[in-house]
Amino acid sequence: MKNSFKNLSFPELKAKREDLARKYMDFRFQLVIGHVDNPLQKRVLRRQIARLNTLIRQHELTKQREAIVAKLQEEQAGKALPTK
């Protein structure tokens, strides 16, 4: 399950995170009520959400880095042209 999120696209990652967050919230409520078969599932859900947050942040940083590189390349291309 650890590596199953790496091949998802950015929108799919966000949707999966929202789904797991809802499951986590429901699980917490059931834990308080006392109708839980496996209480360690809370830890598993929390860690999966953390993995998704990490992958989402990596996608965001990659997009920012690409935008900065493109901007720098444009500026360098503009300066390389001879001006009269």
C-alpha positions in Angstrom: 0.0 0.0 0.0 2.9 2.3 0.5 3.8 2.7 -3.1 0.3 2.5 -4.6 0.0 6.3 -4.5 3.0 7.2 -6.6 1.4 6.5 -9.9 -1.6 8.7 -9.3 -2.0 12.1 -10.9 -2.3 15.3 -8.9 -6.1 15.6 -9.0 -6.4 11.9 -8.1 -4.0 12.4 -5.1 -6.2 15.3 -3.8 -9.4 13.2 -4.2 -7.8 10.2 -2.5 -6.6 12.5 0.4 -10.2 13.9 0.9 -11.6 10.3 0.8 -9.1 9.1 3.4 -9.7 12.2 5.6 -13.4 11.4 5.6 -12.7 7.8 6.5 -10.4 8.9 9.2 -13.0 11.2 10.7 -15.6 8.5 10.7 -13.2 6.0 12.2 -12.4 8.4 15.0 -16.1 8.8 15.8 -16.6 5.0 15.8 -13.5 4.7 18.1 -15.1 7.0 20.6 -18.4 5.1 20.4 -16.6 1.8 20.8 -17.6 0.0 17.6 -14.1 -0.7 16.2 -12.7 -4.1 15.3 -9.2 -3.0 14.6 -8.0 0.1 16.5 -4.7 0.1 14.7 -6.5 1.1 11.5 -6.4 4.7 12.9 -2.6 4.7 12.6 -2.7 3.2 9.1 -5.1 5.9 7.9 -3.2 8.7 9.4 0.1 7.5 7.8 -1.6 7.1 4.4 -2.9 10.7 4.6 0.6 11.8 5.5 2.0 10.0 2.5 -0.5 11.6 0.2 0.3 15.1 1.7 3.9 14.5 1.0 3.3 13.5 -2.7 0.9 16.4 -3.2 3.6 18.8 -1.8 6.2 17.3 -4.1 3.9 17.9 -7.1 3.4 21.5 -6.0 7.1 22.1 -5.6 7.8 20.5 -9.0 5.3 22.9 -10.7 6.9 25.9 -8.9 10.4 24.8 -10.0 9.3 24.3 -13.6 7.7 27.8 -13.6 10.9 29.4 -12.2 13.1 27.6 -14.7 10.9 28.6 -17.6 10.9 32.3 -16.5 14.7 32.3 -16.2 15.1 30.7 -19.6 12.8 33.4 -21.1 14.8 36.2 -19.4 18.1 34.7 -20.6 16.7 34.3 -24.1 15.6 37.9 -24.1 19.1 39.2 -22.9 20.9 37.0 -25.5 19.3 38.9 -28.4 21.5 41.8 -29.6 19.9 45.2 -29.2 20.8 48.3 -31.3 
